[in-house]
């Protein structure tokens, strides 16, 4: 009887690690001066949902060097135990559900997927962003995307710049020709929207809440970003206050199409040149996505595209489609109430089609 029982235990699949709640990330990124090597150290604050180990997904090309729990030293006498299998980094603990815990994962590897190196008008540009691929340059919990606050420390050469989600709080000069740029994001953003880049840009502040980071020599005030500050005010009147401190429009080489969220919008660098195909509609869609970065992609694209068409048409807008029909049926006031309710819902993790339907007032 004992042997069949042992065989049964060997064949049983191990239980999946529990999905705990990530609350805050502190991210240190050191891109290499040459090549695509990236050194990262990420501290995550968690609320435990059970006594099961904490699990994070990290691309298998990234080698984990060290893991610390709750800041405890990692010595030969007191060493943090963790497991690594494929993309999983699994950290056991002895705490019950409801407790807080922090993990600090130090890793390095050659960037791929959603972390890459580009060469262009902005010089050597290193970009990491959750929108850009299936691999993970950032250790993230499995399951649906969670929203977190964050602090970034991004290293860049002294003659360059670094950009990340949040507001720039300081730039520390280092003794070897580099500087660390620190950004603080106090408004929770979806983990896939976290992004950072280093390069050489010409920065234009169009308003206290709108910046354009363009290739050197480009004049964003004369192009499709000419009314970017007005777009934010227009959308705030429809969707409610801007959920992030600012919107930063950034030119980067290698991005095939505009991607946006978490207060940052990335555009193909070539789009900034004459005949590059970037127009006000694309800028408006990227701006609208700042309010909708927790919604399902198809639904967010639909709403952002509708808002861009409304902006282009002027008032009163008359474009066809289900959103126009909803507004006709509900009236302007109730329709806007529904849109704002959905914006709030998707920031709380309810951004599916059913949640959009539920947010709209019913007759």
C-alpha positions as CSV (number, residue, x, y, z in Angstrom):
1,X,0.0,0.0,0.0
2,X,2.9,2.3,0.7
3,X,4.5,2.1,-2.8
4,X,1.3,3.1,-4.7
5,X,0.9,6.1,-2.3
6,X,4.5,7.2,-3.0
7,X,3.9,6.9,-6.8
8,X,0.7,9.0,-6.4
9,X,2.6,11.7,-4.6
10,X,5.4,11.8,-7.2
11,X,2.9,12.2,-10.0
12,X,0.9,15.0,-8.3
13,X,1.6,18.5,-9.6
14,X,3.0,20.9,-7.1
15,X,0.5,23.5,-5.9
16,X,0.7,26.9,-7.7
17,X,2.2,29.7,-5.6
18,X,-0.4,32.0,-4.2
19,X,-0.8,35.4,-5.9
20,X,-0.1,38.0,-3.2
21,X,-0.8,41.7,-3.5
22,X,2.1,43.9,-4.6
23,X,1.8,47.5,-3.3
24,X,5.0,49.3,-4.0
25,X,8.1,48.9,-6.1
26,X,11.5,50.5,-5.7
27,X,13.4,49.9,-8.9
28,X,17.1,50.5,-9.6
29,X,18.2,50.1,-13.2
30,X,21.8,50.2,-14.5
31,X,22.0,49.8,-18.3
32,X,25.5,49.1,-19.7
33,X,27.3,51.8,-21.7
34,X,27.8,49.3,-24.5
35,X,25.7,46.2,-25.5
36,X,22.3,45.3,-24.0
37,X,23.3,44.2,-20.5
38,X,21.0,45.4,-17.8
39,X,21.6,45.2,-14.0
40,X,18.5,45.6,-11.9
41,X,17.6,45.5,-8.2
42,X,13.9,45.6,-7.3
43,X,12.4,45.8,-3.9
44,X,8.7,44.9,-3.7
45,X,6.3,45.5,-0.8
46,X,3.7,42.9,-0.6
47,X,0.5,42.1,1.4
48,X,0.3,38.4,1.9
49,X,-2.9,36.6,1.0
50,X,-1.8,33.3,2.5
51,X,1.2,31.6,4.1
52,X,2.3,30.3,0.6
53,X,5.6,31.5,-0.8
54,X,5.9,34.8,-2.7
55,X,6.3,34.3,-6.4
56,X,7.5,36.7,-9.1
57,X,7.9,36.2,-12.9
58,X,11.2,37.3,-14.3
59,X,12.5,36.5,-17.8
60,X,14.6,33.4,-17.7
61,X,17.5,35.2,-19.5
62,X,18.0,37.3,-16.3
63,X,20.2,35.7,-13.7
64,X,19.2,36.2,-10.1
65,X,22.2,37.2,-8.0
66,X,20.6,37.7,-4.6
67,X,17.3,37.8,-2.8
68,X,16.7,39.5,0.5
69,X,13.5,39.3,2.6
70,X,12.5,42.3,4.9
71,X,16.0,43.8,4.5
72,X,17.7,40.9,6.4
73,X,21.4,40.6,5.6
74,X,22.5,37.8,3.3
75,X,25.5,36.1,4.9
76,X,26.9,32.6,5.1
77,X,25.2,32.2,8.5
78,X,21.9,33.8,7.6
79,X,21.1,33.2,4.0
80,X,17.8,34.0,2.3
81,X,16.3,30.9,0.7
82,X,14.6,31.1,-2.7
83,X,13.9,29.0,-5.7
84,X,14.3,29.7,-9.4
85,X,12.6,27.6,-12.1
86,X,12.2,29.1,-15.6
87,X,10.6,32.5,-15.1
88,X,9.5,31.9,-11.5
89,X,11.4,33.3,-8.6
90,X,9.8,31.7,-5.4
91,X,10.6,33.1,-2.0
92,X,9.3,31.2,1.1
93,X,8.5,32.9,4.3
94,X,7.0,32.2,7.7
95,X,4.3,34.8,7.9
96,X,0.5,34.5,7.9
97,X,-2.1,36.0,5.6
98,X,-2.6,39.7,6.1
99,X,1.0,40.4,7.0
100,X,3.4,42.6,5.1
101,X,6.7,41.5,3.6
102,X,9.3,42.9,1.3
103,X,11.5,41.1,-1.2
104,X,14.6,42.6,-2.8
105,X,15.7,40.8,-6.0
106,X,19.1,41.6,-7.6
107,X,19.5,40.3,-11.2
108,X,21.3,40.9,-14.5
109,X,21.2,39.8,-18.1
110,X,21.0,40.8,-21.7
111,X,17.9,42.8,-22.5
112,X,15.3,41.3,-24.9
113,X,11.6,41.5,-25.5
114,X,10.2,44.4,-23.4
115,X,13.8,45.7,-22.7
116,X,15.9,46.7,-25.7
117,X,18.6,49.0,-27.0
118,X,18.0,51.3,-29.9
119,X,20.2,53.7,-31.9
120,X,18.8,56.8,-33.6
121,X,18.5,60.5,-33.4
122,X,18.3,60.3,-29.6
123,X,21.7,58.5,-29.6
124,X,22.0,55.3,-27.7
125,X,18.6,54.7,-26.2
126,X,17.8,52.0,-23.7
127,X,14.1,51.3,-23.1
128,X,12.3,49.0,-20.7
129,X,8.5,48.9,-20.7
130,X,5.8,46.4,-20.0
131,X,4.0,47.1,-23.3
132,X,6.8,46.0,-25.5
133,X,6.9,42.2,-25.2
134,X,6.1,39.0,-23.4
135,X,9.3,38.7,-21.4
136,X,9.6,40.5,-18.1
137,X,12.5,42.8,-17.3
138,X,10.8,43.5,-14.0
139,X,9.9,40.8,-11.4
140,X,6.0,40.8,-11.3
141,X,3.4,38.7,-9.6
142,X,1.7,36.1,-11.7
143,X,-2.0,36.5,-12.7
144,X,-3.9,39.7,-13.6
145,X,-1.9,42.9,-13.7
146,X,-1.8,44.7,-10.4
147,X,-1.5,48.4,-9.7
148,X,1.4,49.7,-7.7
149,X,3.2,52.9,-6.7
150,X,6.9,53.1,-7.5
151,X,10.2,54.8,-7.2
152,X,12.8,54.5,-10.0
153,X,16.5,55.0,-9.8
154,X,17.8,55.0,-13.4
155,X,21.5,55.4,-14.2
156,X,22.4,57.4,-17.4
157,X,25.6,59.0,-18.8
158,X,26.2,62.6,-17.7
159,X,25.5,63.9,-21.2
160,X,22.2,62.0,-21.4
161,X,18.9,61.9,-19.6
162,X,16.6,59.3,-18.0
163,X,12.8,59.2,-18.0
164,X,10.5,57.0,-16.0
165,X,6.9,57.1,-14.6
166,X,6.3,59.7,-11.9
167,X,7.9,63.0,-11.1
168,X,11.6,63.7,-11.1
169,X,12.7,64.2,-7.5
170,X,16.5,64.4,-7.9
171,X,19.6,63.7,-10.0
172,X,22.7,62.5,-8.2
173,X,26.0,62.8,-10.0
174,X,28.2,59.7,-9.7
175,X,32.0,59.7,-9.7
176,X,32.4,57.7,-13.0
177,X,30.7,60.0,-15.6
178,X,27.1,59.0,-14.8
179,X,24.1,60.2,-12.9
180,X,21.2,58.5,-11.2
181,X,17.8,60.0,-12.0
182,X,15.1,59.4,-9.4
183,X,11.4,59.4,-10.2
184,X,8.6,59.0,-7.7
185,X,5.2,57.7,-8.8
186,X,2.6,58.2,-6.0
187,X,-0.4,57.4,-8.2
188,X,-0.8,53.6,-8.6
189,X,-0.2,52.4,-12.2
190,X,-0.6,48.9,-13.7
191,X,2.6,47.0,-13.6
192,X,2.7,46.6,-17.4
193,X,2.6,50.4,-17.7
194,X,5.9,50.9,-15.8
195,X,8.6,52.1,-18.1
196,X,12.0,53.8,-18.2
197,X,14.4,54.9,-20.8
198,X,17.8,56.6,-21.2
199,X,18.9,58.6,-24.2
200,X,19.6,62.1,-25.5
201,X,16.5,64.3,-25.9
202,X,15.5,67.9,-26.2
203,X,12.9,68.6,-23.6
204,X,10.0,71.0,-24.0
205,X,7.5,71.8,-21.2
206,X,4.2,72.7,-22.9
207,X,2.5,73.2,-19.5
208,X,3.2,72.2,-15.9
209,X,1.6,68.8,-16.7
210,X,2.7,68.1,-20.2
211,X,6.3,67.6,-21.6
212,X,7.7,66.5,-24.9
213,X,11.0,64.7,-25.1
214,X,11.9,65.0,-28.8
215,X,15.1,64.3,-30.8
216,X,17.6,67.2,-30.7
217,X,16.6,69.9,-33.1
218,X,12.9,68.9,-33.3
219,X,10.3,71.6,-32.5
220,X,7.3,69.8,-30.9
221,X,5.4,73.1,-30.5
222,X,5.0,73.3,-34.3
223,X,3.9,69.7,-34.9
224,X,1.3,67.2,-33.7
225,X,2.1,68.1,-30.0
226,X,1.1,71.7,-30.5
227,X,-2.1,71.3,-28.6
228,X,-1.0,68.5,-26.3
229,X,-1.7,70.6,-23.2
230,X,-5.2,71.4,-24.4
231,X,-5.9,67.7,-24.9
232,X,-5.2,67.0,-21.2
233,X,-7.7,69.8,-20.2
234,X,-10.3,68.5,-22.7
235,X,-10.1,65.0,-21.5
236,X,-10.1,66.0,-17.8
237,X,-13.5,67.7,-18.5
238,X,-14.9,64.4,-19.8
239,X,-13.1,61.7,-17.8
240,X,-12.2,63.5,-14.6
241,X,-8.8,64.7,-13.3
242,X,-5.6,63.4,-14.9
243,X,-4.7,60.3,-12.8
244,X,-0.9,61.0,-13.0
245,X,1.1,64.1,-12.2
246,X,2.0,64.7,-15.8
247,X,2.0,63.3,-19.3
248,X,5.4,62.9,-20.9
249,X,5.6,62.2,-24.7
250,X,8.9,60.5,-25.6
251,X,10.6,59.7,-28.9
252,X,12.4,56.4,-28.9
253,X,13.9,54.3,-31.8
254,X,12.5,50.9,-32.4
255,X,8.9,51.3,-31.0
256,X,6.7,50.2,-33.9
257,X,3.6,52.2,-32.8
258,X,2.7,54.6,-30.0
259,X,2.2,53.0,-26.6
260,X,1.1,54.7,-23.5
261,X,0.2,54.4,-19.8
262,X,1.4,55.4,-16.3
263,X,1.9,59.0,-17.4
264,X,4.4,58.2,-20.2
265,X,3.7,57.8,-23.9
266,X,6.4,56.4,-26.3
267,X,6.4,57.1,-30.0
268,X,8.5,55.8,-32.9
269,X,11.4,58.3,-33.2
270,X,11.0,58.5,-37.0
271,X,7.5,59.8,-36.5
272,X,8.9,63.1,-35.2
273,X,10.5,63.9,-38.6
274,X,8.8,65.4,-41.6
275,X,6.3,63.0,-43.1
276,X,6.7,60.6,-40.2
277,X,3.0,59.9,-40.0
278,X,2.5,61.2,-36.4
279,X,-0.6,63.4,-36.2
280,X,-2.8,65.0,-33.5
281,X,-5.1,62.0,-33.5
282,X,-2.2,59.7,-32.4
283,X,-1.2,62.1,-29.7
284,X,-4.8,62.3,-28.4
285,X,-5.2,58.5,-28.3
286,X,-1.9,58.2,-26.4
287,X,-3.1,60.9,-24.0
288,X,-6.5,59.4,-23.5
289,X,-4.8,56.0,-22.6
290,X,-3.4,57.7,-19.5
291,X,-7.0,57.5,-18.1
292,X,-7.6,54.0,-19.4
293,X,-4.4,52.1,-18.7
294,X,-6.2,49.6,-16.5
295,X,-8.9,48.7,-19.1
296,X,-8.8,45.8,-21.4
297,X,-6.8,46.7,-24.5
298,X,-9.5,46.4,-27.1
299,X,-11.9,48.5,-25.0
300,X,-9.3,51.1,-24.1
301,X,-8.4,51.4,-27.8
302,X,-12.1,51.9,-28.7
303,X,-12.7,54.6,-26.1
304,X,-9.4,56.4,-26.8
305,X,-10.1,56.3,-30.6
306,X,-13.6,57.6,-30.1
307,X,-12.3,60.5,-27.9
308,X,-9.6,61.3,-30.5
309,X,-12.3,61.5,-33.2
310,X,-14.5,63.7,-31.0
311,X,-11.5,66.0,-30.5
312,X,-10.9,66.2,-34.2
313,X,-14.6,66.8,-35.0
314,X,-15.1,69.6,-32.5
315,X,-18.4,70.3,-30.7
316,X,-21.0,69.0,-31.1
317,X,-19.4,65.7,-32.2
318,X,-21.4,63.5,-34.5
319,X,-19.3,60.4,-35.3
320,X,-21.3,57.1,-35.5
321,X,-20.6,54.2,-33.2
322,X,-21.9,52.6,-30.0
323,X,-20.4,55.4,-27.8
324,X,-22.2,58.0,-29.8
325,X,-25.4,56.0,-29.6
326,X,-25.0,55.6,-25.8
327,X,-24.6,59.4,-25.4
328,X,-27.6,60.0,-27.6
329,X,-29.7,57.6,-25.5
330,X,-28.4,58.6,-22.0
331,X,-27.9,62.3,-22.6
332,X,-24.6,64.2,-22.2
333,X,-24.6,64.4,-18.4
334,X,-25.4,60.8,-17.7
335,X,-23.1,59.5,-20.4
336,X,-20.1,61.4,-18.9
337,X,-21.1,60.1,-15.5
338,X,-20.8,56.6,-16.9
339,X,-17.5,57.2,-18.5
340,X,-16.1,58.6,-15.3
341,X,-17.5,55.7,-13.3
342,X,-15.7,53.3,-15.7
343,X,-12.4,55.2,-15.3
344,X,-12.7,54.8,-11.6
345,X,-13.6,51.1,-11.9
346,X,-10.7,50.2,-14.1
347,X,-8.3,51.8,-11.7
348,X,-9.6,49.4,-9.1
349,X,-9.1,46.4,-11.3
350,X,-12.5,46.3,-13.0
351,X,-11.7,47.2,-16.6
352,X,-13.5,44.5,-18.6
353,X,-16.4,44.9,-21.1
354,X,-18.8,43.8,-18.4
355,X,-17.5,46.5,-16.1
356,X,-18.0,49.2,-18.8
357,X,-21.6,48.1,-19.2
358,X,-22.2,48.1,-15.5
359,X,-20.7,51.6,-15.2
360,X,-23.1,53.1,-17.7
361,X,-26.4,54.4,-16.2
362,X,-29.4,52.2,-17.1
363,X,-32.8,53.5,-18.0
